[in-house]
């Protein structure tokens, strides 16, 4: 069963959860062949129940000791743009769609997502463009992120954030 795993990390990102479970987004996922949607909702106020998402099988939880198995089982990961979540998904060699929270002040997440996208490691969008991105995404264009090189990732972060 083709699965999408959505993670917001330890944050609250209700807008992403609301948008990804909308009828339009669920239909876009279904038309791409996805049948199951697993949500890690963190500290958000939304915890959708299994019947709340049309067209697709839904599971939701707040936190687990580890989400590594959820990522491993996923055919697509949709994540907030936190560096830890991005690195975990890329390290698991999963296609990654990052949803940038454009409501955050001083948003470093956009720079990180933009640089990883320019290097063809992920796709990114905002909540307002999520459904259209799901309809038009081409995951075959993504390139694997080089594994096991923490120094390279640190240098990449410095570059993406304008520190270097």
C-alpha positions as a printed Julia matrix, in Angstrom:
164×3 Matrix{Float64}:
   0.0    0.0     0.0
   1.62   3.27   -1.14
   2.08   5.47    1.92
   2.69   9.15    2.57
   4.25  10.06    5.9
   3.77  13.64    7.11
   5.87  15.01    9.96
   5.94  18.36   11.73
   8.69  17.3    14.14
   8.3   18.65   17.65
   6.6   21.82   16.47
   3.0   22.82   15.85
   2.03  23.24   12.2
  -1.76  22.87   12.13
  -1.99  24.59    8.74
   0.0   21.77    7.13
  -2.12  19.08    8.82
  -5.34  20.85    7.78
  -4.18  21.28    4.17
  -2.77  17.78    3.66
  -6.01  16.21    4.93
  -8.26  18.43    2.81
 -10.43  16.73    0.23
  -8.43  18.34   -2.6
  -5.02  17.23   -1.28
  -6.28  13.74   -0.47
  -7.68  13.43   -3.99
  -4.35  14.6    -5.46
  -2.51  11.97   -3.4
  -5.01   9.3    -4.42
  -4.56  10.18   -8.1
  -0.78   9.67   -7.63
  -1.49   6.16   -6.34
  -1.13   6.8    -2.61
  -3.61   4.93   -0.43
  -2.42   5.64    3.11
  -1.6    8.88    4.93
   0.26   8.75    8.25
   0.47  12.01   10.2
   2.84  12.95   13.01
   1.18  16.12   14.31
   3.5   17.12   17.16
   2.18  19.78   19.5
  -0.53  20.96   17.15
  -4.13  21.34   18.21
  -5.34  19.12   15.35
  -5.32  15.33   15.71
  -7.5   14.1    12.81
  -9.35  10.84   13.3
  -9.36   8.0    10.8
 -12.69   9.06    9.26
 -11.82  12.72    8.75
  -9.93  12.4     5.46
 -11.86  11.41    2.35
 -10.39   9.2    -0.37
  -7.45   7.85    1.64
  -6.72   5.73    4.74
  -5.61   8.02    7.58
  -3.6    7.4    10.76
  -2.41  10.14   13.11
  -0.29  10.41   16.24
   1.48  13.15   18.16
   4.89  11.7    19.08
   6.8    8.42   19.13
  10.25   7.58   20.45
  11.34   7.28   16.83
   9.73   7.95   13.47
  12.45   6.04   11.59
  10.11   3.1    10.85
   7.39   5.44    9.59
   9.88   7.04    7.23
  11.23   3.66    6.16
   7.71   2.46    5.24
   6.82   5.69    3.4
   6.87   6.07   -0.36
   6.79   9.86    0.07
   7.65  12.06    3.06
   6.0   15.44    3.49
   7.73  17.47    6.16
   8.02  20.87    7.71
  11.34  22.48    6.8
  13.19  21.78   10.03
  16.8   20.73    9.4
  16.48  17.58   11.53
  13.37  16.34    9.74
  14.86  17.11    6.32
  18.1   15.33    7.15
  16.26  12.28    8.52
  14.1   11.92    5.39
  17.0   12.52    3.02
  19.17  10.11    5.02
  16.44   7.47    4.63
  16.64   8.1     0.87
  12.95   8.97    0.62
  11.36  11.38   -1.84
  10.77  14.53    0.17
   8.29  17.37   -0.21
   9.0   20.15    2.27
   6.21  22.52    3.23
   7.66  25.82    4.4
   5.77  27.58    7.18
   5.65  31.05    5.67
   4.0   32.41    8.83
   7.27  32.12   10.81
   9.25  35.27   11.48
  12.87  35.34   10.28
  12.23  32.16    8.34
  15.49  30.28    7.81
  13.44  27.28    6.67
  12.85  28.82    3.26
  16.58  29.2     2.59
  17.24  25.58    3.57
  14.39  24.25    1.42
  15.35  26.45   -1.52
  18.99  25.31   -1.48
  18.1   21.61   -1.15
  15.64  22.08   -4.02
  18.24  23.83   -6.19
  20.49  20.81   -5.6
  17.56  18.54   -6.68
  17.26  16.75   -3.32
  13.66  17.74   -2.57
  10.6   19.62   -3.71
   9.16  22.44   -1.63
   6.03  24.54   -1.4
   3.9   26.43    1.09
   0.54  25.38    2.51
  -1.23  27.53   -0.06
   0.5   25.73   -2.96
   0.52  22.21   -1.45
  -2.37  20.72   -3.43
  -1.1   22.06   -6.75
   2.4   20.76   -5.95
   0.95  17.32   -5.18
  -0.88  17.35   -8.52
   2.16  18.33  -10.58
   5.18  16.9    -8.71
   7.68  14.72  -10.54
   9.62  12.76   -7.94
  11.81  11.15  -10.61
  13.77  14.41  -10.87
  15.07  14.12   -7.29
  18.69  13.17   -6.62
  19.84  11.26   -3.5
  21.5   13.31   -0.78
  25.08  12.08   -0.21
  24.97   9.91    2.95
  27.21   9.91    5.99
  28.89  13.25    5.5
  27.91  15.41    8.49
  30.67  17.94    7.75
  29.26  18.42    4.25
  25.77  18.92    5.69
  27.12  21.46    8.21
  28.85  23.32    5.37
  25.67  23.11    3.3
  23.62  24.6     6.19
  26.15  27.41    6.6
  25.89  28.16    2.87
  22.08  27.95    2.83
  21.76  30.25    5.84
  24.31  32.74    4.52
  26.84  32.13    7.3
  29.62  31.14    4.94
